[in-house]
């Protein structure tokens, strides 16, 4: 059973994951098409499909990498934790997009699990040793993150802050 201290750490990590993954959405909501150059610059993989697709932007990556360390400090964690969480969340998101393009799925299409798990699992594994997380805690945080993301996504869609729910 989690102690109050580990529960607080879990909440802080979930918030950091939310900031890392919400940074690109924040950028899209407030900047719309400004600064929205695709990260893959339109490059196509050898299968003829986009590397990541137009929804993965330089703006989104930069916002995740800038906002997450700030959030970490505000939460009483090291900025380097924020850098790790932001970097690995975006790496997971890019891995998901790359995989979806290989499967022939359109940019911003839905793929339950593939859309949520890499973007939270990769950063949790990156900070696992730093915070002494066991594999059960990581698994529990992944499940909680997936549930929260699905619920929050629907709420943001209803508030018209997201183009589609996941």
ABEGO torsion letter per residue (X at the ends): XBBAAAAAAAAAAAAAAAAAAAAAAAAAAAAEABGABBAAGGBBBAAGBBAAEAABBAAAAAAAAAAAAAAAAAAGBBAAAAAAAAAAAAAAAAAAAAAAAAAGBBBGBBBBGAAAAAAAAAAAAAAAAAAGBBAAAAAAAAAAAAAAAAAAAAAAAAAGABABBX
